[in-house]
């Protein structure tokens, strides 16, 4: 971090800059368009609905490929305004 942070905005930008690349990319990655499905009414349509769900989940997970699961809870709190306020109050 720089020796002097002149404003809250500069400090928040510095926090975002310190995030690992995978987490920064996660913040800007939209959930992709998913295949629509309807509520199943029999066994065959339930099997098809589960296949569509599996495909949709794979599509979502592919969008976040390379993101480590441990990084999510570790860094997501940094974007919480309450945590940022506490950090700023401590300065």
C-alpha positions, 0 to 999 in steps of 0.5 A: 500500500502507498504511504499515504492514502488521500481518500476513501476511494483511493483506499478502496481501490487499493483493496481491490487492486490487492485481490488476486487475479482470479478473484478480481475476474470473479467480480466481473464474470456474469452468470452465463445464459442457462437452458430453460426447463419446466417442472417435470410431470413424470419420471421421463421429464424428471430425468430430462430436467436433471440433465438440463440442471447438470448442463446448467451447473457445468456452464456456470462452473466453466465460467469460474474456471481457475477460481479457488474455492478457498479464495471466495470466502477469504476475499468476498468480505473485503467488498462488504461496506460494513467491513470497509467502514470498520477498516476506515474507522480504524485508520 
